[in-house]
Amino acid sequence: MTSIAISGASGKLGRMIVQSLRTITKQPLVLLSRTPDALIGVSSDVEPRFADFDEAACLVDALAGVDRLILISSNVLSPDGRRERQHRAAIDAALAAGVSHIVYTSFLKADSSPLSALTADHVATEAMLQESGIGYSILRNAFYDDLALQFLERADADGRFVHAAGAGGVAYVTRQQCADAAAVAVSDDFLGRRTLDITGPKAISMPELAALASACRGRPYTAVQVSTEELVEHMMAASVPAESAALLAWIDDGLANGASEPASLDFEMLTGRNAPALVL
Ligand SMILES: NC(=O)c1ccc[n+]([C@@H]2O[C@H](COP(=O)([O-])OP(=O)(O)OC[C@H]3O[C@@H](n4cnc5c(N)ncnc54)[C@H](OP(=O)(O)O)[C@@H]3O)[C@@H](O)[C@H]2O)c1
C-alpha cells in the first residue's frame, strides 16, 4: 500500500494533517520530525521517524519506502537562505528515495507578491519542484486566521482597527482548512503537477473585519485608516517594539497592494467542500 510521509508532523499544521488524513485514508503514515518520540501515540498506525532538514544525510533513510510526501515549509525565517537549503535537501532526498509526488505548502501569490521578502523561499522551492521532474501539488496558502486575531488583539484596547491596508482584503484561511487541503491533495492519487490557491471564501478588508468583530464580539469596532508611518508610531505608543511595528506596517502596505486577495475556489474544487467563513 502507498505510504505517505508528512514533514513537520509535530507542528500545529502537521498534527491537523495527520488527523485529517486518518479520516479519509488507511494508508500507512510516516511522521517526520526532529523529535519523533513526541509523536508516539499521536494517531494509531503511524510510524514516527527522525528527519532534520539541516542534516541532509538522514533524509533519504527517513523517506525510505515513501511514495507521496507532504513537505510543510519549515518555520525557519532567516535572511541567510537556510530555509531554501532545507527545502532543497528535502526535495533531493525525496528524488533519491523514489517519492513520486510532493505536496508543498507555499504562500498565496508566491511569485507575484508585494510581500516578496516573505515569499522568496517559496518561489525558490516552487522552482526546485518544477526543475525536479517530480509530480507535485503546490498549495499556496493564504494568511492563517491568526493574523485576523492579531489585528483584533491590537484593536481590543479601544475598539479601533488602526491600519494602513487601505481597501486591501485578506482571504484568511484556517490551519484546519490548509490541513484538509493537504490531506486530500496527497491522497487523491493525482500524478501530475498543479498549483492551487488555498484561501477562505472571501477577501475581508479592515472595515469588514471591524464589522465582523462587532457582530462576533457584541461591542462596536471601527477601522481607522492611517499612513504606514502613523501606524508605526501608533504601535510603538502601545509598546510594540520598533522592529515589530515596522514589520507589521510593511505587511499592511502589502495588503493594501493586494498581497492576500482575491479569494479562490481551488479549495472547493480540490476537496468538494465549502471554505469555512472567518470566525472571530
Ligand atoms: N500562511 C500563514 O499565515 C503562515 C503563518 C506562519 C507560518 N506559516 C508556514 O506554515 C508552516 C506550518 O505552520 P505551523 O503553524 O504548523 O508551524 P509550526 O507549528 O511552527 O511547525 C513547523 C514545523 O516545521 C518543522 N521544521 C522546522 N525546522 C525543521 C528542520 N530543521 N527539519 C525538519 N522539520 C523542521 C518543525 O518540525 P519538527 O519540530 O517536528 O522537526 C515544525 O513542527 C510554517 O512552518 C510556516 O512555513 C504560514
The ligand as a Gaussian input file, in Angstrom:
#p B3LYP/6-31G(d) Opt

LIG

0 1
 N        0.069000      31.088000       5.933000
 C        0.424000      31.685000       7.065000
 O       -0.192000      32.663000       7.553000
 C        1.610000      31.164000       7.833000
 C        1.936000      31.713000       9.065000
 C        3.000000      31.174000       9.784000
 C        3.720000      30.117000       9.247000
 N        3.400000      29.610000       8.031000
 C        4.127000      28.448000       7.447000
 O        3.331000      27.296000       7.707000
 C        4.154000      26.272000       8.279000
 C        3.313000      25.400000       9.186000
 O        2.697000      26.211000      10.167000
 P        2.608000      25.719000      11.677000
 O        1.788000      26.725000      12.370000
 O        2.234000      24.282000      11.731000
 O        4.135000      25.859000      12.152000
 P        4.846000      25.148000      13.371000
 O        3.864000      24.663000      14.391000
 O        5.912000      26.073000      13.837000
 O        5.520000      23.856000      12.687000
 C        6.526000      23.978000      11.723000
 C        7.259000      22.682000      11.611000
 O        8.454000      22.863000      10.792000
 C        9.309000      21.819000      11.126000
 N       10.717000      22.130000      11.000000
 C       11.348000      23.261000      11.364000
 N       12.671000      23.132000      11.191000
 C       12.873000      21.859000      10.731000
 C       14.033000      21.121000      10.392000
 N       15.261000      21.628000      10.512000
 N       13.880000      19.862000       9.959000
 C       12.653000      19.299000       9.866000
 N       11.499000      19.953000      10.178000
 C       11.637000      21.214000      10.612000
 C        9.094000      21.540000      12.610000
 O        9.018000      20.121000      12.718000
 P        9.677000      19.301000      13.917000
 O        9.761000      20.202000      15.112000
 O        8.702000      18.171000      14.082000
 O       11.003000      18.838000      13.444000
 C        7.777000      22.192000      12.954000
 O        6.879000      21.283000      13.531000
 C        5.273000      27.047000       8.982000
 O        6.406000      26.227000       9.131000
 C        5.495000      28.215000       8.045000
 O        6.388000      27.862000       6.982000
 C        2.344000      30.096000       7.324000

